Amino acid sequence: MKIGNREFQTKGHTYIMGILNVTPDSFSDGGRWNDRDRALRHVQEMVEEGADIIDIGGESTRPGYTLLGEEEEMARVIPVIEAVKAAFDVPVSLDTYKAQVAEAGIAAGADLINDIWGLRYDGKMAAVIAGSGLPCCLMHNRREAHYEDFVNEVRLDLQESLKAAAEAGIQKEKIILDPGVGFGKNYEQNLEIIRNMDALEPLGCPLLLGCSRKSVIGLTLDLPVDQRVEGTLATTVIGVMKGAMFVRVHDIRENVQAVRMTEAVLYGGRTGRL
């Protein structure tokens, strides 16, 4: 899969997607990077530590988040996308579920659209992505964590996202799927979808796992947000073992090392960036 100017393997190696929240209220790092210069310094740090792609988001999607208007979201993310693309040779993902923001982000240089509603929030999003020809990541989400057959229903929901993508003209080989840890799921369901992420492989798209510092880790280990690195690393190892194409994380250096070591054990010797 080509993202930006880089070719990514869809199987056999797990890449690091570094999180850049340009928000005042994200659950983990709100307010830390919403100044352009600080954001660029953080991107430089992430790239130096081994991030393969930078995911930029302008709206907090923590539980109970306040919906942000398109104009305010664009004011946050567009200057940062432009600055990152001008300063670094690294693919950039835009984390948004709004078509107007996606369209502006694509014009600013975004290389991938990461939609936490899997094309099911904004009816115009699929057409915007299709028209751009860019790859996308479609995440599973629900407004309520009510299921009769949990893993199968996650798979069926993602099938609906894939159907919407196909109808709009998005090529399947340009789609990554995310099981949506922390979205529309309770504690036990979050653990279950991490454990059964490979049950989504029959959908025929590479997978992204995003667990970094999330509440499922905090609840399991009884730890605050700033002490969840080790718990995150455990989920990263599971992601590698389950064949994830990407893990989306805050702490780059530690997760790069976890991926390298896990791949060395699984595949023997030096693999990936080693």
C-alpha positions as CSV (number, residue, x, y, z in Angstrom):
1,M,0.0,0.0,0.0
2,K,1.4,3.4,-1.0
3,I,0.8,6.1,1.6
4,G,2.4,9.4,0.6
5,N,5.7,8.7,-1.1
6,R,6.3,5.5,0.8
7,E,5.4,1.8,0.1
8,F,4.1,-0.1,3.1
9,Q,3.9,-3.9,3.4
10,T,0.3,-4.9,4.3
11,K,1.6,-8.2,5.8
12,G,4.7,-9.4,7.5
13,H,5.7,-6.2,9.3
14,T,4.0,-3.9,11.8
15,Y,4.5,-0.1,11.4
16,I,4.3,2.7,14.0
17,M,1.7,5.4,13.6
18,G,2.7,8.3,15.9
19,I,-0.1,10.3,17.5
20,L,-0.1,14.1,17.2
21,N,-3.1,15.6,19.0
22,V,-3.3,19.4,18.3
23,T,-6.1,19.7,20.8
24,P,-6.5,21.4,24.2
25,D,-8.5,18.5,25.7
26,S,-7.3,15.1,24.5
27,F,-7.4,12.5,27.2
28,S,-3.7,11.8,27.2
29,D,-1.8,14.8,26.0
30,G,-4.3,17.6,25.6
31,G,-2.7,21.0,25.1
32,R,0.9,19.7,24.8
33,W,1.2,20.0,21.0
34,N,-1.4,22.6,19.9
35,D,1.2,25.2,19.3
36,R,2.7,24.8,15.8
37,D,6.4,25.0,16.9
38,R,5.9,22.5,19.7
39,A,4.0,20.2,17.4
40,L,6.9,20.3,14.9
41,R,9.4,19.5,17.6
42,H,7.3,16.6,18.7
43,V,7.1,15.3,15.1
44,Q,10.8,15.5,14.8
45,E,11.2,13.5,18.0
46,M,8.7,10.9,16.8
47,V,10.4,10.6,13.4
48,E,13.8,10.2,15.0
49,E,12.5,7.5,17.3
50,G,11.1,5.5,14.4
51,A,7.6,6.6,13.6
52,D,6.5,5.5,10.1
53,I,3.5,7.8,9.8
54,I,2.2,10.8,11.8
55,D,-1.6,10.9,12.6
56,I,-2.8,14.4,13.2
57,G,-6.1,15.1,15.0
58,G,-7.8,18.3,15.9
59,E,-10.7,17.1,17.9
60,S,-10.6,15.0,21.1
61,T,-12.6,11.8,20.8
62,R,-12.2,10.8,24.5
63,P,-15.4,9.5,26.2
64,G,-17.8,12.4,26.6
65,Y,-16.0,14.7,24.2
66,T,-17.6,17.9,22.9
67,L,-18.3,18.0,19.2
68,L,-16.1,20.5,17.4
69,G,-17.2,22.6,14.5
70,E,-15.6,22.1,11.1
71,E,-14.1,25.6,11.0
72,E,-12.4,25.3,14.4
73,E,-11.1,21.8,13.6
74,M,-9.7,23.0,10.3
75,A,-8.1,26.0,12.0
76,R,-6.3,23.5,14.3
77,V,-5.1,20.9,11.8
78,I,-4.5,22.5,8.5
79,P,-1.6,24.7,9.5
80,V,0.0,21.8,11.2
81,I,-0.4,19.4,8.3
82,E,1.1,22.1,6.0
83,A,4.0,22.7,8.4
84,V,4.7,18.9,8.9
85,K,4.7,18.3,5.1
86,A,7.0,21.2,4.5
87,A,9.5,20.2,7.2
88,F,9.5,16.3,7.1
89,D,9.6,13.5,4.6
90,V,7.0,11.4,6.5
91,P,3.5,10.4,5.5
92,V,0.7,12.2,7.3
93,S,-2.6,10.9,8.3
94,L,-5.6,13.1,9.2
95,D,-7.8,11.9,12.0
96,T,-11.2,13.2,11.2
97,Y,-14.7,11.9,10.5
98,K,-16.0,15.1,8.8
99,A,-15.9,15.4,5.0
100,Q,-15.2,19.2,4.9
101,V,-12.2,18.8,7.2
102,A,-11.0,15.8,5.2
103,E,-11.3,17.8,2.0
104,A,-9.3,20.7,3.4
105,G,-6.7,18.3,4.9
106,I,-6.2,16.6,1.6
107,A,-5.6,19.9,-0.1
108,A,-3.1,20.7,2.6
109,G,-1.1,17.5,1.9
110,A,-2.6,14.7,4.0
111,D,-1.7,11.3,2.7
112,L,-4.4,9.2,4.5
113,I,-7.8,9.8,6.1
114,N,-8.4,8.1,9.4
115,D,-12.2,8.1,10.0
116,I,-13.2,6.9,13.5
117,W,-16.8,6.4,12.2
118,G,-15.9,4.3,9.3
119,L,-17.7,6.4,6.7
120,R,-20.9,6.1,8.8
121,Y,-21.1,9.6,10.3
122,D,-20.8,12.0,7.4
123,G,-22.5,10.9,4.2
124,K,-20.1,12.9,2.1
125,M,-16.9,11.4,3.5
126,A,-16.7,8.4,1.2
127,A,-17.0,10.6,-1.9
128,V,-14.3,12.9,-0.7
129,I,-11.9,10.0,-0.1
130,A,-12.7,8.3,-3.3
131,G,-12.2,11.6,-5.3
132,S,-8.8,12.1,-3.7
133,G,-7.6,8.6,-4.5
134,L,-6.0,8.5,-1.1
135,P,-5.9,5.4,1.2
136,C,-8.0,5.5,4.3
137,C,-8.4,3.8,7.7
138,L,-12.0,2.9,8.7
139,M,-12.7,2.3,12.3
140,H,-15.4,0.4,14.0
141,N,-17.7,2.5,16.2
142,R,-21.1,2.5,17.7
143,R,-23.0,5.0,19.8
144,E,-24.0,2.3,22.3
145,A,-22.2,-0.8,23.4
146,H,-25.1,-3.1,22.9
147,Y,-24.4,-6.4,21.1
148,E,-25.9,-9.8,20.8
149,D,-22.9,-11.5,19.1
150,F,-20.1,-9.0,19.8
151,V,-17.2,-10.0,17.5
152,N,-19.4,-11.0,14.7
153,E,-21.3,-7.7,14.9
154,V,-18.1,-5.8,14.8
155,R,-17.2,-7.7,11.6
156,L,-20.7,-7.0,10.1
157,D,-20.5,-3.3,11.0
158,L,-17.1,-3.1,9.2
159,Q,-18.6,-4.9,6.3
160,E,-21.1,-2.0,6.0
161,S,-18.2,0.5,6.0
162,L,-16.5,-1.5,3.2
163,K,-19.8,-1.5,1.3
164,A,-20.1,2.2,1.6
165,A,-16.5,2.6,0.4
166,A,-17.1,0.3,-2.6
167,E,-20.2,2.2,-3.6
168,A,-18.3,5.4,-3.5
169,G,-15.5,4.0,-5.6
170,I,-12.8,3.6,-2.9
171,Q,-10.5,0.8,-4.0
172,K,-10.4,-2.0,-1.4
173,E,-6.6,-2.2,-1.6
174,K,-6.5,1.3,-0.2
175,I,-8.4,0.5,3.0
176,I,-7.1,-0.3,6.4
177,L,-9.5,-1.4,9.1
178,D,-9.4,-0.6,12.8
179,P,-11.4,-2.7,15.4
180,G,-12.0,0.5,17.4
181,V,-10.7,-0.2,20.9
182,G,-12.3,2.2,23.3
183,F,-15.2,3.2,20.9
184,G,-18.7,1.8,21.4
185,K,-17.4,-1.0,23.6
186,N,-17.3,-1.7,27.3
187,Y,-14.3,-2.9,29.2
188,E,-14.8,-6.6,28.6
189,Q,-15.5,-6.0,24.9
190,N,-12.4,-4.0,24.5
191,L,-10.3,-6.8,25.8
192,E,-12.2,-9.3,23.6
193,I,-11.7,-7.4,20.4
194,I,-8.0,-7.0,21.1
195,R,-7.8,-10.8,21.7
196,N,-9.9,-11.6,18.6
197,M,-8.6,-8.9,16.2
198,D,-7.5,-11.6,13.7
199,A,-11.2,-12.5,13.4
200,L,-11.4,-9.5,11.1
201,E,-8.9,-10.9,8.6
202,P,-11.6,-12.5,6.4
203,L,-12.7,-8.9,5.5
204,G,-9.6,-8.8,3.4
205,C,-8.0,-5.6,4.6
206,P,-4.9,-4.9,6.7
207,L,-5.6,-3.9,10.3
208,L,-4.6,-1.1,12.6
209,L,-4.6,-1.5,16.4
210,G,-5.0,1.6,18.6
211,C,-4.8,1.0,22.3
212,S,-2.2,3.5,23.4
213,R,-2.8,4.7,27.0
214,K,-6.5,4.0,26.7
215,S,-8.9,3.3,29.6
216,V,-8.9,-0.4,29.0
217,I,-5.2,-0.3,30.1
218,G,-5.9,2.0,33.0
219,L,-8.8,-0.1,34.3
220,T,-6.8,-3.3,34.0
221,L,-3.7,-2.0,35.7
222,D,-5.3,0.7,37.9
223,L,-3.0,3.3,36.5
224,P,-3.4,6.9,35.4
225,V,-2.9,8.0,31.8
226,D,0.8,8.9,32.2
227,Q,1.7,5.5,33.6
228,R,0.3,3.2,30.9
229,V,3.4,2.7,28.6
230,E,4.0,-0.9,29.7
231,G,0.3,-1.8,29.3
232,T,0.4,-0.3,25.8
233,L,3.5,-2.3,24.9
234,A,1.6,-5.5,25.8
235,T,-1.1,-4.6,23.3
236,T,1.5,-3.7,20.7
237,V,3.1,-7.2,21.1
238,I,-0.4,-8.8,20.7
239,G,-1.0,-6.6,17.6
240,V,2.2,-7.8,16.0
241,M,1.3,-11.4,16.8
242,K,-2.1,-10.9,15.3
243,G,-0.7,-9.4,12.1
244,A,-1.5,-5.7,12.5
245,M,-0.2,-3.5,9.8
246,F,0.0,-0.5,12.1
247,V,-0.1,0.2,15.8
248,R,-1.2,3.7,16.7
249,V,0.8,4.9,19.7
250,H,2.0,7.9,21.7
251,D,5.3,6.5,22.9
252,I,7.3,5.8,19.8
253,R,10.7,4.6,21.0
254,E,9.3,2.0,23.4
255,N,6.8,0.7,20.8
256,V,9.4,0.5,18.0
257,Q,11.5,-1.7,20.3
258,A,8.6,-3.9,21.2
259,V,7.7,-4.4,17.6
260,R,11.3,-5.2,16.7
261,M,11.8,-7.7,19.4
262,T,8.4,-9.4,18.8
263,E,9.2,-9.7,15.0
264,A,12.6,-11.1,15.7
265,V,11.1,-13.9,17.9
266,L,8.3,-14.6,15.4
267,Y,10.3,-14.5,12.2
268,G,13.9,-15.1,13.3
269,G,16.8,-12.6,13.6
270,R,16.8,-9.2,12.1
271,T,13.5,-8.0,10.6
272,G,11.8,-4.7,9.7
273,R,13.9,-1.7,10.6
274,L,16.6,-3.8,12.3
